[in-house]
């Protein structure tokens, strides 16, 4: 019975640790705030969007 409890606990600890690593990496690596996207070096076609989104979604809108 103790082995089952230990196995469930260790599995939960590993999953929570991986989630924490992903959240810390995302907060450090993904830029927040507004981002300006310049298309074909033309300032008239520049788009300002919130950071962290997908480029294809921004260009489709």
mmCIF file of the N, C-alpha and C atoms, coordinates in Angstrom:
data_MODEL
# 
_entry.id   MODEL 
# 
loop_
_atom_site.group_PDB 
_atom_site.id 
_atom_site.type_symbol 
_atom_site.label_atom_id 
_atom_site.label_alt_id 
_atom_site.label_comp_id 
_atom_site.label_asym_id 
_atom_site.label_entity_id 
_atom_site.label_seq_id 
_atom_site.pdbx_PDB_ins_code 
_atom_site.Cartn_x 
_atom_site.Cartn_y 
_atom_site.Cartn_z 
_atom_site.occupancy 
_atom_site.B_iso_or_equiv 
_atom_site.pdbx_formal_charge 
_atom_site.auth_seq_id 
_atom_site.auth_comp_id 
_atom_site.auth_asym_id 
_atom_site.auth_atom_id 
_atom_site.pdbx_PDB_model_num 
ATOM 1   N N  . UNK A 1 1  ? 0.827  -1.198 0.000   1.00 0.00 ? 1  UNK A N  1 
ATOM 2   C CA . UNK A 1 1  ? 0.000  0.000  0.000   1.00 0.00 ? 1  UNK A CA 1 
ATOM 3   C C  . UNK A 1 1  ? 0.867  1.257  0.000   1.00 0.00 ? 1  UNK A C  1 
ATOM 4   N N  . UNK A 1 2  ? 1.975  1.195  0.753   1.00 0.00 ? 2  UNK A N  1 
ATOM 5   C CA . UNK A 1 2  ? 2.870  2.341  0.805   1.00 0.00 ? 2  UNK A CA 1 
ATOM 6   C C  . UNK A 1 2  ? 3.490  2.615  -0.562  1.00 0.00 ? 2  UNK A C  1 
ATOM 7   N N  . UNK A 1 3  ? 3.776  1.559  -1.323  1.00 0.00 ? 3  UNK A N  1 
ATOM 8   C CA . UNK A 1 3  ? 4.381  1.730  -2.643  1.00 0.00 ? 3  UNK A CA 1 
ATOM 9   C C  . UNK A 1 3  ? 3.440  2.452  -3.600  1.00 0.00 ? 3  UNK A C  1 
ATOM 10  N N  . UNK A 1 4  ? 2.155  2.164  -3.509  1.00 0.00 ? 4  UNK A N  1 
ATOM 11  C CA . UNK A 1 4  ? 1.169  2.837  -4.361  1.00 0.00 ? 4  UNK A CA 1 
ATOM 12  C C  . UNK A 1 4  ? 1.119  4.318  -4.021  1.00 0.00 ? 4  UNK A C  1 
ATOM 13  N N  . UNK A 1 5  ? 1.071  4.630  -2.741  1.00 0.00 ? 5  UNK A N  1 
ATOM 14  C CA . UNK A 1 5  ? 1.051  6.027  -2.308  1.00 0.00 ? 5  UNK A CA 1 
ATOM 15  C C  . UNK A 1 5  ? 2.313  6.750  -2.766  1.00 0.00 ? 5  UNK A C  1 
ATOM 16  N N  . UNK A 1 6  ? 3.460  6.100  -2.614  1.00 0.00 ? 6  UNK A N  1 
ATOM 17  C CA . UNK A 1 6  ? 4.727  6.695  -3.033  1.00 0.00 ? 6  UNK A CA 1 
ATOM 18  C C  . UNK A 1 6  ? 4.763  6.904  -4.548  1.00 0.00 ? 6  UNK A C  1 
ATOM 19  N N  . UNK A 1 7  ? 4.255  5.951  -5.309  1.00 0.00 ? 7  UNK A N  1 
ATOM 20  C CA . UNK A 1 7  ? 4.221  6.089  -6.766  1.00 0.00 ? 7  UNK A CA 1 
ATOM 21  C C  . UNK A 1 7  ? 3.331  7.225  -7.222  1.00 0.00 ? 7  UNK A C  1 
ATOM 22  N N  . UNK A 1 8  ? 2.154  7.346  -6.624  1.00 0.00 ? 8  UNK A N  1 
ATOM 23  C CA . UNK A 1 8  ? 1.240  8.436  -6.976  1.00 0.00 ? 8  UNK A CA 1 
ATOM 24  C C  . UNK A 1 8  ? 1.849  9.777  -6.600  1.00 0.00 ? 8  UNK A C  1 
ATOM 25  N N  . UNK A 1 9  ? 2.474  9.843  -5.440  1.00 0.00 ? 9  UNK A N  1 
ATOM 26  C CA . UNK A 1 9  ? 3.099  11.086 -4.987  1.00 0.00 ? 9  UNK A CA 1 
ATOM 27  C C  . UNK A 1 9  ? 4.240  11.494 -5.909  1.00 0.00 ? 9  UNK A C  1 
ATOM 28  N N  . UNK A 1 10 ? 5.098  10.557 -6.264  1.00 0.00 ? 10 UNK A N  1 
ATOM 29  C CA . UNK A 1 10 ? 6.234  10.876 -7.137  1.00 0.00 ? 10 UNK A CA 1 
ATOM 30  C C  . UNK A 1 10 ? 5.769  11.301 -8.528  1.00 0.00 ? 10 UNK A C  1 
ATOM 31  N N  . UNK A 1 11 ? 4.758  10.648 -9.049  1.00 0.00 ? 11 UNK A N  1 
ATOM 32  C CA . UNK A 1 11 ? 4.219  11.021 -10.358 1.00 0.00 ? 11 UNK A CA 1 
ATOM 33  C C  . UNK A 1 11 ? 3.642  12.432 -10.303 1.00 0.00 ? 11 UNK A C  1 
ATOM 34  N N  . UNK A 1 12 ? 2.932  12.745 -9.246  1.00 0.00 ? 12 UNK A N  1 
ATOM 35  C CA . UNK A 1 12 ? 2.359  14.085 -9.092  1.00 0.00 ? 12 UNK A CA 1 
ATOM 36  C C  . UNK A 1 12 ? 3.449  15.139 -8.960  1.00 0.00 ? 12 UNK A C  1 
ATOM 37  N N  . UNK A 1 13 ? 4.504  14.829 -8.224  1.00 0.00 ? 13 UNK A N  1 
ATOM 38  C CA . UNK A 1 13 ? 5.617  15.766 -8.056  1.00 0.00 ? 13 UNK A CA 1 
ATOM 39  C C  . UNK A 1 13 ? 6.300  16.027 -9.393  1.00 0.00 ? 13 UNK A C  1 
ATOM 40  N N  . UNK A 1 14 ? 6.506  15.000 -10.191 1.00 0.00 ? 14 UNK A N  1 
ATOM 41  C CA . UNK A 1 14 ? 7.141  15.166 -11.503 1.00 0.00 ? 14 UNK A CA 1 
ATOM 42  C C  . UNK A 1 14 ? 6.274  16.040 -12.402 1.00 0.00 ? 14 UNK A C  1 
ATOM 43  N N  . UNK A 1 15 ? 4.981  15.803 -12.426 1.00 0.00 ? 15 UNK A N  1 
ATOM 44  C CA . UNK A 1 15 ? 4.079  16.581 -13.286 1.00 0.00 ? 15 UNK A CA 1 
ATOM 45  C C  . UNK A 1 15 ? 4.038  18.040 -12.848 1.00 0.00 ? 15 UNK A C  1 
ATOM 46  N N  . UNK A 1 16 ? 3.927  18.291 -11.554 1.00 0.00 ? 16 UNK A N  1 
ATOM 47  C CA . UNK A 1 16 ? 3.894  19.669 -11.055 1.00 0.00 ? 16 UNK A CA 1 
ATOM 48  C C  . UNK A 1 16 ? 5.221  20.368 -11.339 1.00 0.00 ? 16 UNK A C  1 
ATOM 49  N N  . UNK A 1 17 ? 6.333  19.662 -11.222 1.00 0.00 ? 17 UNK A N  1 
ATOM 50  C CA . UNK A 1 17 ? 7.638  20.248 -11.518 1.00 0.00 ? 17 UNK A CA 1 
ATOM 51  C C  . UNK A 1 17 ? 7.752  20.633 -12.986 1.00 0.00 ? 17 UNK A C  1 
ATOM 52  N N  . UNK A 1 18 ? 7.299  19.771 -13.880 1.00 0.00 ? 18 UNK A N  1 
ATOM 53  C CA . UNK A 1 18 ? 7.352  20.081 -15.309 1.00 0.00 ? 18 UNK A CA 1 
ATOM 54  C C  . UNK A 1 18 ? 6.469  21.276 -15.656 1.00 0.00 ? 18 UNK A C  1 
ATOM 55  N N  . UNK A 1 19 ? 5.302  21.359 -15.050 1.00 0.00 ? 19 UNK A N  1 
ATOM 56  C CA . UNK A 1 19 ? 4.417  22.506 -15.286 1.00 0.00 ? 19 UNK A CA 1 
ATOM 57  C C  . UNK A 1 19 ? 5.076  23.784 -14.789 1.00 0.00 ? 19 UNK A C  1 
ATOM 58  N N  . UNK A 1 20 ? 5.718  23.733 -13.626 1.00 0.00 ? 20 UNK A N  1 
ATOM 59  C CA . UNK A 1 20 ? 6.401  24.910 -13.088 1.00 0.00 ? 20 UNK A CA 1 
ATOM 60  C C  . UNK A 1 20 ? 7.538  25.352 -14.004 1.00 0.00 ? 20 UNK A C  1 
ATOM 61  N N  . UNK A 1 21 ? 8.293  24.402 -14.538 1.00 0.00 ? 21 UNK A N  1 
ATOM 62  C CA . UNK A 1 21 ? 9.388  24.737 -15.458 1.00 0.00 ? 21 UNK A CA 1 
ATOM 63  C C  . UNK A 1 21 ? 8.841  25.404 -16.713 1.00 0.00 ? 21 UNK A C  1 
ATOM 64  N N  . UNK A 1 22 ? 7.751  24.891 -17.248 1.00 0.00 ? 22 UNK A N  1 
ATOM 65  C CA . UNK A 1 22 ? 7.153  25.479 -18.454 1.00 0.00 ? 22 UNK A CA 1 
ATOM 66  C C  . UNK A 1 22 ? 6.660  26.892 -18.181 1.00 0.00 ? 22 UNK A C  1 
ATOM 67  N N  . UNK A 1 23 ? 6.012  27.115 -17.051 1.00 0.00 ? 23 UNK A N  1 
ATOM 68  C CA . UNK A 1 23 ? 5.496  28.449 -16.731 1.00 0.00 ? 23 UNK A CA 1 
ATOM 69  C C  . UNK A 1 23 ? 6.621  29.460 -16.513 1.00 0.00 ? 23 UNK A C  1 
ATOM 70  N N  . UNK A 1 24 ? 7.697  29.049 -15.851 1.00 0.00 ? 24 UNK A N  1 
ATOM 71  C CA . UNK A 1 24 ? 8.838  29.947 -15.644 1.00 0.00 ? 24 UNK A CA 1 
ATOM 72  C C  . UNK A 1 24 ? 9.501  30.261 -16.976 1.00 0.00 ? 24 UNK A C  1 
ATOM 73  N N  . UNK A 1 25 ? 9.686  29.260 -17.823 1.00 0.00 ? 25 UNK A N  1 
ATOM 74  C CA . UNK A 1 25 ? 10.302 29.488 -19.132 1.00 0.00 ? 25 UNK A CA 1 
ATOM 75  C C  . UNK A 1 25 ? 9.444  30.413 -19.983 1.00 0.00 ? 25 UNK A C  1 
ATOM 76  N N  . UNK A 1 26 ? 8.134  30.235 -19.944 1.00 0.00 ? 26 UNK A N  1 
ATOM 77  C CA . UNK A 1 26 ? 7.245  31.092 -20.728 1.00 0.00 ? 26 UNK A CA 1 
ATOM 78  C C  . UNK A 1 26 ? 7.312  32.534 -20.247 1.00 0.00 ? 26 UNK A C  1 
ATOM 79  N N  . UNK A 1 27 ? 7.372  32.741 -18.942 1.00 0.00 ? 27 UNK A N  1 
ATOM 80  C CA . UNK A 1 27 ? 7.418  34.107 -18.422 1.00 0.00 ? 27 UNK A CA 1 
ATOM 81  C C  . UNK A 1 27 ? 8.737  34.791 -18.768 1.00 0.00 ? 27 UNK A C  1 
ATOM 82  N N  . UNK A 1 28 ? 9.814  34.021 -18.907 1.00 0.00 ? 28 UNK A N  1 
ATOM 83  C CA . UNK A 1 28 ? 11.111 34.601 -19.220 1.00 0.00 ? 28 UNK A CA 1 
ATOM 84  C C  . UNK A 1 28 ? 11.354 34.753 -20.720 1.00 0.00 ? 28 UNK A C  1 
ATOM 85  N N  . UNK A 1 29 ? 10.795 33.876 -21.529 1.00 0.00 ? 29 UNK A N  1 
ATOM 86  C CA . UNK A 1 29 ? 11.129 33.850 -22.950 1.00 0.00 ? 29 UNK A CA 1 
ATOM 87  C C  . UNK A 1 29 ? 10.126 34.564 -23.848 1.00 0.00 ? 29 UNK A C  1 
ATOM 88  N N  . UNK A 1 30 ? 8.862  34.602 -23.462 1.00 0.00 ? 30 UNK A N  1 
ATOM 89  C CA . UNK A 1 30 ? 7.842  35.214 -24.304 1.00 0.00 ? 30 UNK A CA 1 
ATOM 90  C C  . UNK A 1 30 ? 7.756  36.692 -23.970 1.00 0.00 ? 30 UNK A C  1 
ATOM 91  N N  . UNK A 1 31 ? 7.864  37.510 -24.998 1.00 0.00 ? 31 UNK A N  1 
ATOM 92  C CA . UNK A 1 31 ? 7.831  38.949 -24.807 1.00 0.00 ? 31 UNK A CA 1 
ATOM 93  C C  . UNK A 1 31 ? 6.413  39.407 -24.489 1.00 0.00 ? 31 UNK A C  1 
ATOM 94  N N  . UNK A 1 32 ? 6.305  40.311 -23.530 1.00 0.00 ? 32 UNK A N  1 
ATOM 95  C CA . UNK A 1 32 ? 4.996  40.867 -23.201 1.00 0.00 ? 32 UNK A CA 1 
ATOM 96  C C  . UNK A 1 32 ? 4.957  42.323 -23.641 1.00 0.00 ? 32 UNK A C  1 
ATOM 97  N N  . UNK A 1 33 ? 3.784  42.872 -23.776 1.00 0.00 ? 33 UNK A N  1 
ATOM 98  C CA . UNK A 1 33 ? 3.639  44.236 -24.261 1.00 0.00 ? 33 UNK A CA 1 
ATOM 99  C C  . UNK A 1 33 ? 3.362  44.248 -25.753 1.00 0.00 ? 33 UNK A C  1 
ATOM 100 N N  . UNK A 1 34 ? 3.304  45.436 -26.304 1.00 0.00 ? 34 UNK A N  1 
ATOM 101 C CA . UNK A 1 34 ? 3.002  45.574 -27.730 1.00 0.00 ? 34 UNK A CA 1 
ATOM 102 C C  . UNK A 1 34 ? 4.244  45.346 -28.586 1.00 0.00 ? 34 UNK A C  1 
ATOM 103 N N  . UNK A 1 35 ? 4.036  44.718 -29.731 1.00 0.00 ? 35 UNK A N  1 
ATOM 104 C CA . UNK A 1 35 ? 5.103  44.420 -30.685 1.00 0.00 ? 35 UNK A CA 1 
ATOM 105 C C  . UNK A 1 35 ? 4.710  45.021 -32.023 1.00 0.00 ? 35 UNK A C  1 
ATOM 106 N N  . UNK A 1 36 ? 5.654  45.664 -32.697 1.00 0.00 ? 36 UNK A N  1 
ATOM 107 C CA . UNK A 1 36 ? 5.399  46.232 -34.021 1.00 0.00 ? 36 UNK A CA 1 
ATOM 108 C C  . UNK A 1 36 ? 5.980  45.303 -35.079 1.00 0.00 ? 36 UNK A C  1 
ATOM 109 N N  . UNK A 1 37 ? 5.141  44.900 -36.025 1.00 0.00 ? 37 UNK A N  1 
ATOM 110 C CA . UNK A 1 37 ? 5.560  44.038 -37.130 1.00 0.00 ? 37 UNK A CA 1 
ATOM 111 C C  . UNK A 1 37 ? 5.593  44.895 -38.390 1.00 0.00 ? 37 UNK A C  1 
ATOM 112 N N  . UNK A 1 38 ? 6.771  44.997 -38.998 1.00 0.00 ? 38 UNK A N  1 
ATOM 113 C CA . UNK A 1 38 ? 6.936  45.765 -40.229 1.00 0.00 ? 38 UNK A CA 1 
ATOM 114 C C  . UNK A 1 38 ? 6.907  44.797 -41.407 1.00 0.00 ? 38 UNK A C  1 
ATOM 115 N N  . UNK A 1 39 ? 6.069  45.079 -42.385 1.00 0.00 ? 39 UNK A N  1 
ATOM 116 C CA . UNK A 1 39 ? 5.909  44.206 -43.541 1.00 0.00 ? 39 UNK A CA 1 
ATOM 117 C C  . UNK A 1 39 ? 6.632  44.827 -44.730 1.00 0.00 ? 39 UNK A C  1 
ATOM 118 N N  . UNK A 1 40 ? 7.578  44.088 -45.312 1.00 0.00 ? 40 UNK A N  1 
ATOM 119 C CA . UNK A 1 40 ? 8.349  44.506 -46.493 1.00 0.00 ? 40 UNK A CA 1 
ATOM 120 C C  . UNK A 1 40 ? 9.050  45.842 -46.289 1.00 0.00 ? 40 UNK A C  1 
ATOM 121 N N  . UNK A 1 41 ? 9.551  46.099 -45.081 1.00 0.00 ? 41 UNK A N  1 
ATOM 122 C CA . UNK A 1 41 ? 10.271 47.336 -44.743 1.00 0.00 ? 41 UNK A CA 1 
ATOM 123 C C  . UNK A 1 41 ? 9.485  48.588 -45.090 1.00 0.00 ? 41 UNK A C  1 
ATOM 124 N N  . UNK A 1 42 ? 8.170  48.505 -45.056 1.00 0.00 ? 42 UNK A N  1 
ATOM 125 C CA . UNK A 1 42 ? 7.297  49.641 -45.353 1.00 0.00 ? 42 UNK A CA 1 
ATOM 126 C C  . UNK A 1 42 ? 6.633  50.095 -44.053 1.00 0.00 ? 42 UNK A C  1 
ATOM 127 N N  . UNK A 1 43 ? 7.000  51.280 -43.546 1.00 0.00 ? 43 UNK A N  1 
ATOM 128 C CA . UNK A 1 43 ? 6.406  51.747 -42.287 1.00 0.00 ? 43 UNK A CA 1 
ATOM 129 C C  . UNK A 1 43 ? 4.896  51.951 -42.369 1.00 0.00 ? 43 UNK A C  1 
ATOM 130 N N  . UNK A 1 44 ? 4.362  52.152 -43.570 1.00 0.00 ? 44 UNK A N  1 
ATOM 131 C CA . UNK A 1 44 ? 2.914  52.339 -43.709 1.00 0.00 ? 44 UNK A CA 1 
ATOM 132 C C  . UNK A 1 44 ? 2.154  51.039 -43.471 1.00 0.00 ? 44 UNK A C  1 
ATOM 133 N N  . UNK A 1 45 ? 2.813  49.898 -43.678 1.00 0.00 ? 45 UNK A N  1 
ATOM 134 C CA . UNK A 1 45 ? 2.167  48.600 -43.493 1.00 0.00 ? 45 UNK A CA 1 
ATOM 135 C C  . UNK A 1 45 ? 2.449  48.000 -42.116 1.00 0.00 ? 45 UNK A C  1 
ATOM 136 N N  . UNK A 1 46 ? 3.070  48.760 -41.218 1.00 0.00 ? 46 UNK A N  1 
ATOM 137 C CA . UNK A 1 46 ? 3.421  48.247 -39.894 1.00 0.00 ? 46 UNK A CA 1 
ATOM 138 C C  . UNK A 1 46 ? 2.160  47.947 -39.089 1.00 0.00 ? 46 UNK A C  1 
ATOM 139 N N  . UNK A 1 47 ? 2.197  46.852 -38.339 1.00 0.00 ? 47 UNK A N  1 
ATOM 140 C CA . UNK A 1 47 ? 1.077  46.420 -37.507 1.00 0.00 ? 47 UNK A CA 1 
ATOM 141 C C  . UNK A 1 47 ? 1.574  46.362 -36.066 1.00 0.00 ? 47 UNK A C  1 
ATOM 142 N N  . UNK A 1 48 ? 0.823  46.944 -35.140 1.00 0.00 ? 48 UNK A N  1 
ATOM 143 C CA . UNK A 1 48 ? 1.154  46.853 -33.721 1.00 0.00 ? 48 UNK A CA 1 
ATOM 144 C C  . UNK A 1 48 ? 0.154  45.922 -33.049 1.00 0.00 ? 48 UNK A C  1 
ATOM 145 N N  . UNK A 1 49 ? 0.671  44.861 -32.438 1.00 0.00 ? 49 UNK A N  1 
ATOM 146 C CA . UNK A 1 49 ? -0.170 43.830 -31.817 1.00 0.00 ? 49 UNK A CA 1 
ATOM 147 C C  . UNK A 1 49 ? 0.406  43.476 -30.450 1.00 0.00 ? 49 UNK A C  1 
ATOM 148 N N  . UNK A 1 50 ? -0.412 42.888 -29.575 1.00 0.00 ? 50 UNK A N  1 
ATOM 149 C CA . UNK A 1 50 ? 0.127  42.418 -28.296 1.00 0.00 ? 50 UNK A CA 1 
ATOM 150 C C  . UNK A 1 50 ? 1.072  41.237 -28.500 1.00 0.00 ? 50 UNK A C  1 
ATOM 151 N N  . UNK A 1 51 ? 2.153  41.190 -27.737 1.00 0.00 ? 51 UNK A N  1 
ATOM 152 C CA . UNK A 1 51 ? 3.137  40.124 -27.856 1.00 0.00 ? 51 UNK A CA 1 
ATOM 153 C C  . UNK A 1 51 ? 2.616  38.799 -27.352 1.00 0.00 ? 51 UNK A C  1 
ATOM 154 N N  . UNK A 1 52 ? 3.246  37.729 -27.801 1.00 0.00 ? 52 UNK A N  1 
ATOM 155 C CA . UNK A 1 52 ? 2.886  36.400 -27.334 1.00 0.00 ? 52 UNK A CA 1 
ATOM 156 C C  . UNK A 1 52 ? 1.912  35.668 -28.223 1.00 0.00 ? 52 UNK A C  1 
ATOM 157 N N  . UNK A 1 53 ? 1.384  36.327 -29.233 1.00 0.00 ? 53 UNK A N  1 
ATOM 158 C CA . UNK A 1 53 ? 0.446  35.671 -30.137 1.00 0.00 ? 53 UNK A CA 1 
ATOM 159 C C  . UNK A 1 53 ? 1.167  34.963 -31.265 1.00 0.00 ? 53 UNK A C  1 
ATOM 160 N N  . UNK A 1 54 ? 0.416  34.340 -32.125 1.00 0.00 ? 54 UNK A N  1 
ATOM 161 C CA . UNK A 1 54 ? 0.990  33.645 -33.268 1.00 0.00 ? 54 UNK A CA 1 
ATOM 162 C C  . UNK A 1 54 ? 0.986  34.580 -34.478 1.00 0.00 ? 54 UNK A C  1 
ATOM 163 N N  . UNK A 1 55 ? 2.072  34.558 -35.235 1.00 0.00 ? 55 UNK A N  1 
ATOM 164 C CA . UNK A 1 55 ? 2.227  35.451 -36.372 1.00 0.00 ? 55 UNK A CA 1 
ATOM 165 C C  . UNK A 1 55 ? 1.145  35.223 -37.415 1.00 0.00 ? 55 UNK A C  1 
ATOM 166 N N  . UNK A 1 56 ? 0.806  33.985 -37.688 1.00 0.00 ? 56 UNK A N  1 
ATOM 167 C CA . UNK A 1 56 ? -0.206 33.684 -38.694 1.00 0.00 ? 56 UNK A CA 1 
ATOM 168 C C  . UNK A 1 56 ? -1.568 34.250 -38.295 1.00 0.00 ? 56 UNK A C  1 
ATOM 169 N N  . UNK A 1 57 ? -1.917 34.160 -37.015 1.00 0.00 ? 57 UNK A N  1 
ATOM 170 C CA . UNK A 1 57 ? -3.188 34.725 -36.553 1.00 0.00 ? 57 UNK A CA 1 
ATOM 171 C C  . UNK A 1 57 ? -3.213 36.238 -36.707 1.00 0.00 ? 57 UNK A C  1 
ATOM 172 N N  . UNK A 1 58 ? -2.087 36.892 -36.448 1.00 0.00 ? 58 UNK A N  1 
ATOM 173 C CA . UNK A 1 58 ? -2.014 38.352 -36.564 1.00 0.00 ? 58 UNK A CA 1 
ATOM 174 C C  . UNK A 1 58 ? -2.145 38.772 -38.017 1.00 0.00 ? 58 UNK A C  1 
ATOM 175 N N  . UNK A 1 59 ? -1.453 38.084 -38.917 1.00 0.00 ? 59 UNK A N  1 
ATOM 176 C CA . UNK A 1 59 ? -1.499 38.459 -40.327 1.00 0.00 ? 59 UNK A CA 1 
ATOM 177 C C  . UNK A 1 59 ? -2.845 38.136 -40.962 1.00 0.00 ? 59 UNK A C  1 
ATOM 178 N N  . UNK A 1 60 ? -3.561 37.156 -40.431 1.00 0.00 ? 60 UNK A N  1 
ATOM 179 C CA . UNK A 1 60 ? -4.867 36.796 -40.983 1.00 0.00 ? 60 UNK A CA 1 
ATOM 180 C C  . UNK A 1 60 ? -5.942 37.807 -40.593 1.00 0.00 ? 60 UNK A C  1 
ATOM 181 N N  . UNK A 1 61 ? -5.736 38.495 -39.489 1.00 0.00 ? 61 UNK A N  1 
ATOM 182 C CA . UNK A 1 61 ? -6.754 39.451 -39.012 1.00 0.00 ? 61 UNK A CA 1 
ATOM 183 C C  . UNK A 1 61 ? -6.715 40.748 -39.782 1.00 0.00 ? 61 UNK A C  1 
# 
